Structures are given as structure tokens and as C-alpha cells.
């Protein structure tokens, strides 16, 4: 499936995409995922960060609020329009561009960090997309990627949705395992972790119970979480 077909699917979802974040499930899942991503990304004011597959700007806007210089790219113009509208409402200066993750319109060594969250499941070749993200990273920079984890309760949930609904975007998704993501990551000092062990059918109004379940699964070192993330670094020319 090409980028234009993926874009069309996400264009159709743009009008109500943000509604999920207002639900108990969406709020808690977003919290769990962001804690994992920020633990690796460590954003600081004045950093230049590229957000690949930014959608309606969930991460881009939050990073900009921290003083980060953000560029967000996505294949869906409708999603980008939502992101631009929200950024304008908040007075945030974010560059939002329509672009394909497989062929980024930036030169080498353009960004201090590159982040991509639940977007690269939809590219045909994960390793190639990661190499392209790595290409635009400055020496000393870090690449942080978060994906829906394969062989998890959440990947099975989305696969079931796709089987029922021919319009589901997840019909075109591939869900790698944590070990597969780690192997695909370019660069050095690769680290990875799995989170989101609370199953999708959980009662998410029971926040304390959900967080206790999550903490216990992470304490056990489980790798079959519904969200997996990894970080790698581009070495400086001096080798550090």
C-alpha cells in the first residue's frame, strides 16, 4: 500500500481522531506511552526535534510547549490541518509539513532528535524508514520510536478490528515485537522496553488498579506490552 492510500485512510479519521484522548482509556494510554517515550527522548528547550507521523499534533504540541523547536511531518493533509489549527490556537510555532517517512525532505544531520510514535507500523519496511530517520539526525542525537507491540493483547485487539472493518487503518499495519524493533534500530547503544500491559477491555475508570497492573508487569520485565519503544544514538565524529 502506497503513501497516498495510507493518507486517504487517515484523512477520513481526522475529524474525530482526537476524541479518543478525551476518554478514560485514551487518557491513561497516552500517559503510559508518553512516560516511556519521554524517558528516552529527554526533550529540552531549544532542541530541534522531528516528529515523524505527527498526526493531529499530540506529541508535537506538547514538545513545543516545552520550548522545543518542532517540525512535524505526516502523509495526511487532513491530520496536519488539525495540528496546525491547534498550534495556532495556542500560539505555538511548529512547522507542519506533508511528507513521506520513507523520503524525508531534509538534509543529513538536520535534527537533535527524531521521534516517531505509532506511525511506522504503516510503512512497508520498518528498517528502511528507521534508516531514513537516522539519516537526518545530527551526530550525538537520538532516535526514539514507539509502536504498537506485536504478540500483545493490543495488537490482537487491532487485528480483530481490522478483520471486522474493511475501512480500518489497521488492515495495513504491521506490529513488530520488541526484539524485532531493537534489531531494526540503526545507530549505537540501542535500548528498548515494553509498556501498556493493561488490556484494551479493562475498565479504565479504575485508574489505580490499571497503574498497579502496569507496574507489576514492568517489574516482571515482560516484553509483550501493547506499546514498545526504543532509542538509539548517532555517534559523533570523535566516536562518543
Secondary structure, DSSP 8 states (H G I E B T S, - for coil): --HHHHHHHHHHHTTTGGGGGGSHHHHHHHHHHHHHHHHHH---TT-EEEEET-TTTHHHHHHHHTT-EEEEEES-HHHHHHHHHHHHHHT---EEEE-BTTB-SS-TT-EEEEEEES-GGGSS-HHHHHHHHHHTEEEEEEEEEEEE-TTSHHHHHHHHHHHH-TT-GGGG-----HHHHHHH--SEEEEEEEE--S-TTS-TT-HHHHHHHHHHHHHTT----SEEEEEEE---TT--
